[in-house]
């Protein structure tokens, strides 16, 4: 398998690539409904929820739109400290909501006290926050933000994007009191893109029923109604669900605890290696992603040249995102990546750097 | 390959199932952009358009929503003579548009004169029509409707759902003056579900720029901006695009004319066979689908029992849709189905019926 140290689409195991290639079934057949049911059941373990997981034939951004259209009539607060948080803000603007942006520097985590103060002042139906910023390698303190918000505005729904962390970091939907936790297939779940998943709380669904103009395709109420019949309103992304079904078995066989530990250990190793090379980590300590590390390019490395060099060895990493291009670069350590793959990457990088 | 005579998801050729299993690539890489570019280029031939084809990680219903949100500020006319036309009407309602339903009996085609009269009376920005009703096997006279509308309301955009016909019947986007022609992967294109395609005219895109609240995920203006860079706003359904790339080669190698003729010949053969069994066709002559035939169950066949019998032989067909369940049944003849497959089905059915 080639090794891409990029934060999605990530490499997919051959068994999972092949799982997509199973013959099609009618989606309203008992055979497929059974696969749909067991897949959405197993997914609840990943989200640490007793409630429900909905499957969407879309990318994760589709579910950012679902969150906004279903759970916000008017006012929403958007915590922004990276490109994908900013996208969610744009999604809210594009959908005509009255959205207030609570901006933080990209190299700083979302601050629970500032969020609580903003929520206390405004009267927000919901807030959006990104757990793991793919653009910066920042892990935001979602649990602490949720606690702080709950203390001052218990009715504000907490909507969390875990696109690049769920499956690689422990996110406890129920215990942390989160109302919608969305992710997509092509990151730490190590599946091909085109499928998105969301845990949705009972109270979020109750709220959705009161929101006008939810649309059709991403209507959570309609999705839940069909889920109760082990189905989806529109035709599901069947080959990707075949792959998810198999991949959840692999993930649960590894053990969720082991999987999170593997990701944490790889993150730690990347930090250690970067520092050994005289390079520092973009995100402050305590807020570093378990799945992708953004490294400051303090040695003025030609990132494009580095990637050309790495590709000859069947590897590649990611340049910095947007304004961070060339001044940072990113090493993803999620999904199928193992510590030994990282060691192989470091050997090659050291060769390039010397 | 098992033979499913159901109108989607249809059987997918092994080569295409396998095409999904290629290794992932970063979606913003030159390698993937080249695949994205050539796939969307080849797709233009299928739609008979010189303008553009957009690819969406969604089912066809997602693009029904795109059409409504992008091309209608307020008023839209929805021509309804089947379940999927009715869904499009629901999509317009769910998105808060002022939609007028122009209803026809399900066993009657959309009538161009009635549409023209309705368009003349109202002042509609767009009308929606389904080319091929999967629920009834009706092929609506889209070309004639477009002509009639153009004569009385040249500015009204014509939005066409060709979900179950494109790739099996000739639909001339440019020559017929259609503004948005949408389809999905799992019908006559014989791909797995989860991908949708749309030809979008220049004037539709100009209109979209003036429409507020288009949302983010299905924003056609945003999709076009990225298409010009051989990319998509959100992560694309990569494995399905790999499959589409390969399948378009197979379709173009068969030849579009040959492909449409094959579908027409199979439709004709199904009509002939049904009549030989004392069963009549639901759609009136001249308006019968090339890809799926709805047959009146005038012999009170136990459709569920028939399917159980057929499944033992690796085949299955579709019951009637919604209110037509059991009083009709459907034989799909699209995608990979060949005349010899139909003959095999008829042998089995005659055995069951005798």
Interface residues (C-beta under 8 A of the other chain):
Chain A: X1 X2 X4 X6 X8 X9 X10 X11 X12 X14 X17 X18 X20 X21 X22 X23 X24 X25 X26 X27 X57 X58 X59 X60 X61 X62 X64 X65 X69 X87 X90 X91 X94 X95 X96 X184 X186 X192 X193 X194 X195 X212 X213 X214 X215 X216 X217 X218 X219 X233 X234 X235 X236 X237 X238 X239 X240 X316 X318
Chain B: X1 X2 X4 X6 X8 X9 X10 X11 X12 X14 X17 X18 X20 X21 X22 X23 X24 X25 X26 X27 X57 X58 X59 X60 X61 X62 X64 X65 X69 X87 X90 X91 X94 X95 X96 X184 X186 X192 X193 X194 X195 X212 X213 X214 X215 X216 X217 X218 X219 X233 X234 X235 X236 X237 X238 X239 X240 X316 X318
